[in-house]
Amino acid sequence: MTAACEMQNAIKTDNQHSEYPMYIRIGFNYGDVIYEEGDIYGDAVNVAARVAEITRANQIMTTTAVVNALPLSVHDKIRKILRTDIKGKQEQQDIFQVMWELEDMGSTRIGMSAYRKPPQTEIKELTLTYRARQYTVDELNNKLTLGRDDTCHIIVKNDFVSRQHADVTFRFGNFILSDRSSNGTYVRSGDGVVRLNREDIKLRGTGYISLGQPYSDNPQDLIEFSISSAS
């Protein structure tokens, strides 16, 4: 954890004098691993990979296993922020954020316990509509998969659509669309049209999603989205 904080602070210092700033994300776990021919395997590695996957730029994320192994003297640098599904785990797992910036650490000590929940804000939900059928993403139902495969939540049978084309996830109060396809994903909203190619975008307001093709080429398979406050 100390190394992770030093890495983030070093990047921040370098960015102050760089024309081309760089940002990193760090996710880590603690546990037994299997070492074989220079590589490591096992449950602890799989969990670490999942934590790194959901971590954003400038963040450090970790797990309950790490928190339990750390001395109490550094617990004020850690804040529990969400629960999420981990592949291979039946129950959702707690994810913690390491507050690596000095100002963040100070505010944590003064204003908020490491485990106190943040103030209640409005609950958001995202509604996706495809061929008159609606699907919802929110804090409890926090992920939907879009694609051609029958295992996807929203199945779009089109040759331009990949089997596992894209995901829509609820992360830290935002709805994130992640493209994982060969042909890209088009998003149309009040900000205009954006084409994603193995990239993420935060969905805002209302709009349309088109998998694999521009809107004009694919009007029958548009997926409408709308973000609203849940009651």
JOWO-V931565 format. One record per residue. RES is the residue in one letter. PSI is psi in radians with two decimals (999 if undefined). OMEGA is omega in whole degrees, -180 to 180 (999 if undefined). Layout:
res=[RES,RES]
psi=[PSI,PSI]
omega=[OMEGA,OMEGA]
This chain:
res=[M,T,A,A,C,E,M,Q,N,A,I,K,T,D,N,Q,H,S,E,Y,P,M,Y,I,R,I,G,F,N,Y,G,D,V,I,Y,E,E,G,D,I,Y,G,D,A,V,N,V,A,A,R,V,A,E,I,T,R,A,N,Q,I,M,T,T,T,A,V,V,N,A,L,P,L,S,V,H,D,K,I,R,K,I,L,R,T,D,I,K,G,K,Q,E,Q,Q,D,I,F,Q,V,M,W,E,L,E,D,M,G,S,T,R,I,G,M,S,A,Y,R,K,P,P,Q,T,E,I,K,E,L,T,L,T,Y,R,A,R,Q,Y,T,V,D,E,L,N,N,K,L,T,L,G,R,D,D,T,C,H,I,I,V,K,N,D,F,V,S,R,Q,H,A,D,V,T,F,R,F,G,N,F,I,L,S,D,R,S,S,N,G,T,Y,V,R,S,G,D,G,V,V,R,L,N,R,E,D,I,K,L,R,G,T,G,Y,I,S,L,G,Q,P,Y,S,D,N,P,Q,D,L,I,E,F,S,I,S,S,A,S]
psi=[-0.69,-0.74,-0.72,-0.77,-0.72,-0.63,-0.82,-0.74,-0.62,-0.74,-0.76,-0.74,-0.77,-0.65,-0.45,-0.34,0.26,2.45,-0.45,1.51,2.62,2.57,2.50,2.79,2.52,2.17,2.33,2.83,3.03,2.35,3.09,2.54,2.87,2.14,2.22,2.09,0.81,0.09,2.84,2.59,3.08,3.05,-0.72,-0.64,-0.74,-0.73,-0.73,-0.70,-0.71,-0.70,-0.76,-0.61,-0.66,-0.03,2.47,2.97,2.44,0.10,2.74,2.14,2.61,-2.98,3.00,-0.65,-0.67,-0.82,-0.74,-0.44,-0.24,2.61,2.64,-0.42,-0.33,0.09,-0.34,-0.09,0.03,2.40,2.19,2.21,-0.40,2.93,2.46,2.83,2.39,2.23,2.27,-0.13,2.29,-0.65,2.66,2.61,2.53,2.38,2.38,2.53,2.33,2.14,1.62,-0.41,2.50,-0.71,-0.62,-0.73,-0.72,-0.76,-0.53,-0.76,-0.74,-0.76,-0.37,2.30,2.68,-0.44,0.13,2.41,2.52,2.82,2.56,2.29,3.08,2.49,2.21,2.67,2.58,2.24,2.18,2.28,2.14,2.06,0.89,0.06,2.39,2.53,2.51,2.41,2.26,-2.88,-0.61,-0.84,1.43,0.20,2.36,2.46,2.36,2.35,-3.03,-0.38,2.56,-0.25,-0.17,2.69,-0.78,1.97,2.11,1.87,1.57,2.40,-0.35,-0.15,2.30,2.81,-0.85,1.52,-0.85,2.80,2.56,2.11,2.66,2.00,2.11,0.69,0.07,2.73,2.06,2.20,2.16,2.07,2.32,0.48,3.07,-0.59,-0.03,2.98,2.36,2.30,2.17,2.20,-2.92,-0.32,-0.01,-2.77,2.30,2.37,2.15,2.42,1.63,0.70,2.96,2.68,2.52,2.13,2.46,2.45,-2.11,2.81,-2.81,2.60,2.31,2.18,2.07,-0.32,2.70,2.85,-0.72,-0.42,-0.13,0.81,-0.47,-0.29,0.38,2.48,2.04,2.46,2.63,2.26,2.29,2.95,2.29,2.64,999]
omega=[177,179,180,179,180,177,-180,180,177,177,180,179,179,-178,180,-177,-176,176,-178,-177,179,180,180,174,-177,172,-178,-176,180,178,179,178,174,-179,-177,176,175,179,180,-177,172,-176,-178,179,180,179,179,179,179,179,178,-179,-177,179,180,179,180,-178,169,-179,-180,-168,177,180,178,-179,-180,-179,-177,175,-178,-177,-180,-178,179,176,-173,-179,176,-173,-180,169,-176,176,175,-180,-179,179,-179,-178,176,-176,175,177,-176,175,176,-178,-171,180,-176,-179,177,180,180,-179,178,-179,-172,-168,-172,173,-179,-175,179,180,177,180,-179,175,-180,179,-178,171,178,177,174,-179,179,-180,174,177,-175,178,-176,172,177,-176,-179,177,-163,178,172,178,180,178,-177,-176,-178,178,-179,177,174,-175,179,-177,-178,-176,179,-176,177,-179,173,-167,-175,175,168,-176,174,-178,172,178,180,177,-173,174,-178,179,177,-167,175,-174,177,-180,-179,179,178,179,179,180,-178,-179,179,173,178,175,-176,-177,176,173,176,180,-179,172,-179,178,-177,177,177,-175,171,-177,173,-176,-176,180,-170,-174,-176,-176,178,176,-180,175,180,179,-180,176,179,-180,999]
